[in-house]
């Protein structure tokens, strides 16, 4: 996760205020770090157990 975010930042893809749709967000591996970098993140998770984990984390 850190390597992917670093790669995106290095290419100027991640910008504060950008909107991100995290489909299959799971346990927020990308959701929370993106939000901490200033992105407005919408996280979608169809699996009930993963959704519960997502809701607990955020």
N, C-alpha and C positions, 0 to 999 in steps of 0.2 A: 504494500500500500504506500509506504513512504517513498519507494523508488518511483512509482507511477506518478504520485503527486509532484515529486521533485522534477520529473521529466516534463510534466505539463507546465509547471511554473517556469522551467528553463526555456520553454518555447513561447512563453507569454500567453498561454491559453487561459490560465486562471486569473481572473480579474475581480477585484472587490465589487460586490453588487451584482455579479453575473447570476443568472438563473440556471439551476441544474435540476434535471429530472433523474433521480436515482431509481431505476426500475429493478426490482428484485433486491432491495436494499439490505435484506438480511439483518445482521446485527450492527449495521451502520458503519461498516469498515470505511466507506468513503463519505457517508452522509455527514458525520460529525466533523472530521477534519476539513471538509470543504466549507462547512458552515463557520468553523473557526477562522478560515481564511477570508471570510466576508461574503461568501456566496449565499444566495437565497436558495435553499435546497428543498425540493419536494421529494419525499421518499415514499415509494410504493412497495408493498410486500404482500403477495397473495397467500402465503402459507401462514396459517393461524399461529403456530408455535413461534415462527420467526417474527411475525408481527408483534407478538407479545414481548419478545426480547427487544425489538426495536423501540417499542413504546416505553419499556422500562429504562432503556439507555438514554433516550432523549428526554 
